[in-house]
Amino acid sequence: MSNSLFHEFDAVSAAQWKQKIQVDLKGADYNQTLVTATQEGINIKPFYHRETFGTVQAVATKTTKWKVTQRIVVTNASAANATIKNILKRGAESVVLHITNDQISIAEVLVGVAVSTVPIHIEMDFLSVAYCADIHAFAKENAASITLGVDVIGNLASKGNWFENLTSDHEAVAQILKFDGFRSVLTVNVNVYQNAGATMVQQLAYALAHVNEYLNHYGANITNTITLNVTVGTHYFFEISKLKALRQLWSVLAKEYNVHPECTIIASPSTRNKTLYDYNVNMLRTTTECMSAVLGGADFIHNLPYDSLYHHANEFGDRISRNQLRILKDESYFDKTDNPTEGSYYIENITQQLAEKALTLFKNIESNGGFLKQLKAGTIQRKIKESAAKEQTLFDEGKEILLGTNRYPNPNDRMKNDLEISPFPKKQARKVLVAPILTKRLAAKLEQERLHNE
């Protein structure tokens, strides 16, 4: 007898599977009953077959290298240093530091931290060559593994203005790129587009067009890796495919410019589907989103605390969010294989379609003047608003479901007296060069109505 059980069964073709399904439908329409349309323009079929592909890739078995990461907003150097040391003892393997002002000494923030073995990613609310020079000197002196999150175009997209102006910002970036002690300098904040309601195809295409502006401007001066900062939404398999497609698309673009073919992906859960009411469900959402990030191939993953919408950063919320990642890594075997989704016909098919559609949109953006031109013309903002409005309509009609909010809400929930911070963005009257791309949550309007009626 053969050692393989599968040798005892005849192969079944795609046509035979479909014929059997149609028989079982007893006259119901195959496409209307079992084929699901998505906002990405991809129809989900009820089954996927080997005939769809040529040679199926072998499944990789080497150990994966994703890091449990925690993000810290730094307003005080000594307090941040204490927090970093604490979280590294309690399960974090990497840190994202969000520096709020240029008076904060990075040497004080990282004193006593094993920076040669703990990867540090630094993002800033400002653009300063002198500040980056200080970080560079610290990195060289301490053999630190540091990534900078410099994204002047992302600042323009999310805030509506350059840090200073186009010329000054690009000159500053050119100087920062000369520092050779960083693993990465340029970051593309793809999360801006996802959190505002862009489809996955748009997120991928805008990421590609966004980074292409840097490649066009700096070219061979980009000598290290590019970092892609991505948020992951609720559609599990599609989000896995999104990250896989992102790597594929970057590889194609990198070859055209002869730059580093690998990119670094930092992933975190989206804010778009998080809710104020029945907030514990956020833990379930963030868990599956972090799972998508791992299976999609992210290098660093930092979680979103379940109560981050309405509470200041706190030890309990941070510990729960960090432990969710530790459970995935230590108890769920999510650190045992690399690319575990390879060979899944469904995921491979979605990945291919997302990549192809995004590449088509990217080429359209480039043929119409490029990303910056379309951003200044408001085209990118308008397209994202249209996609967000479609998803909002689905939510309002109960077709896009957030449990505990528009499905099975608890009418006795009360939140008005628990708000330490506002879960709703405040409108700021300021002069902008372009219309900013703003974060928008699906449940915001419904929650405001419920708070008003408490």
Secondary structure, 3 states (H helix, E strand, C coil): CCCCHHHHCCCCCHHHHHHHHHHHHCCCCHHHHHCEECCCCCEECCCCCHHHCCCCCCCCCCCCCCEEEEEEEECCHHHHHHHHHHHHHCCCCEEEEEECCCCCCHHHHCCCCCCCCCCEEEEECCCCHHHHHHHHHHHHHHCCCEEEEECHHHHHHHHCCCCCCHHHHHHHHHHHCCCCCCCEEEEEECHHHHHHCCCHHHHHHHHHHHHHHHHHHHHHHCCCEEEEEEEECCCHHHHHHHHHHHHHHHHHHHHHHCCCCCEEEEEEECCCCCCCCCCCHHHHHHHHHHHHHHHHCCCEEECCCCCCCCCCCCHHHHHHHHHHHHHHHHCCCCCCCCCCCCCCHHHHHHHHHHHHHHHHHHHHHHHCCCHHHHHHHCHHHHHHHHHHHHHHHHHHCCCCCCECCCECCCCCCCCHHHCCCCCCCCCCCCCCCCCCCCCCCCCHHHHHHHHHHC
